[in-house]
C-alpha cells in the first residue's frame, strides 16, 4: 500500500494485528489481504462456495484497497478475519419508557462499544422530569439523568479499546424537557461521551418562521403539557451552539420522508455523527471512495475519470453488501434488522484534493457544480450496482414492505446505498482530505520522538510550490503558524485562490457544499460548518435557517475556540476568559503597581508529594495569618530544566500570592498545562499533565483539606476562580481534548465532520 510514514504509524497503533507485547504481527499489505479474503468469503454463500469465485473477488477487493481507491469503515479494517469479526461502525438502539428497557439499552451499548461501534439513541420516549410513575408513586428523573448512565457506561468501556465509543443523544423539540436538554452540555464536565442534537419537526420550523407557539407533549401520557414560543426555543439552540458547538439540529420529518421502510418503523435517531439515520436495532456498514485517485490527465489538464469511478462504485457496493453477511452482530435483534434491510453507506473522501487537482476553488460555484455532478453519478451507479446484485442474489428481505415497489423500477439489494460519513483515520491512511471537508491545514507541525517536531505539508501544495520555486522549510513553518495563505507574503494570487483551508471559507459556503452533496445522498451528510472565533449568534442563526431552506437533514456548527479551557493556537488566553476581559476592560491608562507583602521570620506550612514524568515533585505551601503566603517546589533528585522551571513556577506563584492574587486564580492559570509526557500522580492525584499542573493540584488539595490540617485557623479564601472539587472530572483524554491537544501525541486536533481527530497520530473521537 502506498501509505505515508504517518499513515503506517496510524495503522500500527490502531489497525494491525498485534502480539502479546504490542508489536505488529502484520504489515498494512497483509491487513488488506486479511480483510479482502475474509469479505470475499461471502461470495461463497451465493455461488456454491467455489474457491475460484471467492479467490477472484478476494483479489479484486485486495487490489482496490491496495491502490487506496476505497477503504471500508474502521471496524471492518480492524476486525475482519479476526476473532471479533464485528464490522459495523454505527448502530441505533431503542430506549423505551421503562427501567427494564433503559438498562437493557445500557447493557447493549456496552457490548457495542466493546466491539468498536458507536451508538445513537432517541430519549424522546422517556417521560419528563418530575412526571409521576404510577407503579412506584414516585417521580421520574427525566431523560437527561438517564443519559448520564449511558455516559458513565461508555466511559468505562472505552478505556481499553482501540476505537473509543461515541454516542448520539437526540430529543424531540416537543418533549417537555427540551429546554434542559438544549443546555445539558453547557458544563464541559458532563456527557462528554455524547454528541447531542435536537430533532426539529416541520410543525416547529413553521412556527419559528411564523413567530408562533408550539405544543409540548408528554410522550408517556400523550397529553399537551404546555406551549412555548418557537422562536425563543430556536434562539436557545442558537445560543448554546454558539457557546460550545452543541446541540446540533436534525430535521426529523425530512429524514422520515426518505425512510425506505416506513411500515417497519419510524426513524428516531442517527449514529454519533449524524450522517446515518437508522431504525431501532439497525446497523450500517460504511465505506468511502478516494476521489483523489479518480483523476485522469488529458492534454495536460486534469479531469474526473468517470470510468474508473464507475468501476470502483460497483465493486465497493459489492464489498459492502458482502460485509453484511460476514458481520458478527453483537445482538440478535441487530442481525435481524440489518439483514432485513441490508443498508449500506457508500461515501467519498479526498473531495478537497480532487478540487485542487482540478484547479477549482472549494468556495466557488464551479465546486458546487462538481459536487452535484459527482454525487449524482455515485448515487446513480450505486443504485445500479444494487439492482445488479438483486438480480444475482435477490432484493433485501423487507423489499416488499418498502417504498420501492410503489416506485417501480428494478428491485434493489440494499434499502440505501449512499452516506457521506466522517472518514476520520481512514482518510489519514489514504493520505487525503477528510470526506467532503476542505483542507484543514496546508502545513502543520507533527510531534515525533524525543519531543522533536516535523513540518508536514499538503503534497499537492508542496509540489505546486516547488514547481514555482517558492518552496522552503522556513516558509512552510511560517504557514503552519498562520494557518492560511491569505496571511502569507509572496504567494501568487491564483495559488491562494485554489489552496483554501477550512477557515478561509465562509460558513455559508460550507453549508452550500453540504446541501449539494445531500441532494444526491440517500442517507445524510456528516460535515461541520466552521466559524471563526469572532462569529456572532446571528451568524449561527443564519446558517441554521439556511440549512433548513437548502434541504439538509441536519447541521452541526463549531465556532473556533468556543470550548471552555481550550488553549488558543495563537495567543495565551482561552476564548471565554478573553471575552470577559474585553467586556470588562477599563479605559486605557497607567496601571498602579502592587508591592508584595514582606516575608516574616516564621511561617507554618505543609509539603505535598506528587509524581510527575520528571520525578517526584515536593510542593511546600506556607501561610501566615492572612492566608497562603508562598509556594516552594523541589524536584526530587532531578536537575536541569525540570528543577529550574519548577523553582520558577514556585517563585512566580509566591510573588502572586504575596501581591494579593487569590489562590484559585493561580490554580486556574496553572491547571491543565501539559507537557509531552504526562504521568499518573498517585494517592488520588489523577493524571498529572506537567509540573505546572502538579503545582495547581497541590494548591487545590491544600484549599480542600486546610480545615483538617489546621483546626482553629481561619479558612483561606480560594477566590471565585477556584475549581469545584465536587464536580465530576474529565477522563484523561477528555481533559486533553478540552484544551485542543491530542490525548495520544499532544498535537493539535481538528474538528471536522462532527468529531475531533488528530492528523498526526490518527486519534479520533468518533
Buried (B, 14 or more C-beta within 10 A) or exposed (E): BEBBEBBBBBBBBBBBEBEEEEEBEBBBEBBBBBBBBBBBBBBBEBEEEEEEBBEEBBBBBBEBBBBBBBBBBBBBBBBBBEEBBBBBBBBBBBBEBBEEBBEBBBEBBBBBBBBBBBBBBBBBBBBBBEBEBEEEEEEBBBBBBBBBBBBBBBBEBBEEEEBBBBBBBBBBBBBBBBBBBBBBBEEBBBBBBBBBBBBBBEBBBEBBBEEBBBBBBBBBEEEEBEEBBBBEBBBBBBBBBBBBBBBBBBBBEBBBEBBBBBEBBEBBBBBBBBBBBBBBBBBBBBBBBBBBBBBEEEEEEBEBBBEBBBBBBBBBBBBBBBBBBBBBBBBEBBBBBBBBBBBBBBBBBBBBBBBBBBEBBBBBEEBBEBBBEBBBBBBEBBBBBBBBBBEEBEBBEBBEEBBBEEEEEEBBBBBBBBBBBBBBBBBBBBBBBBBBBBBBBBBBBBBBEEEEEEBBBBEBBBEBBEEEEEBEEEBBBBBBEEBBBEEBEEBEEEBBBBBBBBBBBBBBBBBBBBBBBBBBBBBBBBBBBBBEBEBEBEBBBBBBBBBBEBEBBBBBBBBBBBBBBBBBEEEEBBBBBBBEEEEEEEEEEEEEEEEBEEEEEEBEBBEBBBBBBBBBBBBBBBBBEEBBBBBBBBBBEBEEEBBEBBBEBBBBBBBBBBEEBBBBBBBBBBBBBBBEEBBEBEEEBBBBBBBBBBBBBBBBBBBEEBEEEBEEEEEBBBBEBBBEEEEEEBBBBBBBBBBBBBBBBBBBBBBBBBBBBBBBBBBBBB
